[in-house]
């Protein structure tokens, strides 16, 4: 495998920059540019000195030397900390390439860490999630995944499936060995029921994880001129949406973002929903109804507590009803009351916090993307099929075949896609004794 090099810090003029070199020739290349003997280095070492291109000094650098496999990639790795001049960066990388290194592709260092079994696929994804995180919640969740919290949880369930599969395949292939427990439907059913419960919890956690990572899609609806745009502006603390006393001012979706209690809210201000003969306004109303299908939360703004004309849009959805304009009229209503105009919106923010309280310490290390959810859903449906087969047939090979599908989905989740369960039988049982 080639030795790769890349800038590990942003390509900007700065005080310092880090250039990473990794691969089987990393030491031999580094020796030429540092003019130091690295052959006896067997553990992490820090060196200071010049970086040379032939006999010309390019810069004084600090070199962090990592001996594989005790490095991020699992390979011999050197990180050069140099001055953050774009000219120096370019000269160092060009020199390393001239000596045999190649420019790394996007994500290639993390890919090598994965291929060298330093991290699994969940941890590899977490690296990018940390870089892309916009909130403390999403960062903490990704950090926990990188540390292996999620992988441990997944591997415990995966091991339960593997153990059951091993017993089933042993029963099928080696029925003559009486010292191996013979499984029946009665033995298998409680194990499957427990696995289904564990996956149900994982699916629920995954939905939380997606909210933590991507934020909450919050759609603000209401009839014209109830203060939807004023509320959006109050939440994001800037005048992004045009506000006027003329009904129908908002005709398109206006977006904004705000972080509440560590959770990112992706806000969508919509056109006032009502019957209209205005063709353009009607398009805006239809857009408002369409975006509701993607909403995690609907904020329904009313001017009086008897307004229920849009309740039909709230069926089977998370929503908060809000009575606005309390600065000009008071109410004895039990609804949440705010004044978007005077920015008195704390009652609404508190209600959002209550509905989506994700600050619990248990809400870290959660599955957090659609790939995760897709595979867990497939595994769940596969287990449901196993349970159905248990009720319909006594043939263990049919049950085993479907359970193998479940096991495959878990292997795909962590990136272990080349596991053959039959090869694991002999590591668990002395079937040839």
Helices and strands as residue ranges (DSSP letters): E 4-7, E 14-22, H 26-34, E 45-53, E 56-66, E 77-84, H 86-98, E 102-103, H 108-115, H 121-132, H 136-146, H 149-173, H 185-214, E 216-222, H 228-236, E 254-260, E 263-269, H 279-291, G 292-294, E 297-302, G 311-314, E 319-323, E 336-337, H 346-355, H 370-392, H 396-414, H 421-428
